[in-house]
């Protein structure tokens, strides 16, 4: 998937490589989608997450969006 996105710039190919299992354990979507999914995981007791590739066709933009929109949502919350 990373090869298809980062090297080949073939989003359709990358999407075709995504499996149902990946969708169950991964989180995809907007920052609002990410916050909603993480809220559910936090409610289940999750205290640490890891972000990693593939982060989409614009990894830097994805990282910036998480830093701007997602991290502040959870920062300082006593869970």
Buried (B, 14 or more C-beta within 10 A) or exposed (E): BEEBBBEEEBEEEBEEBEEEEEEEEEBEEEBEEBBEBBEEEBEEEEEEEEEEEBBBBEBEEBEEBBEEBBEEBEEEEEE
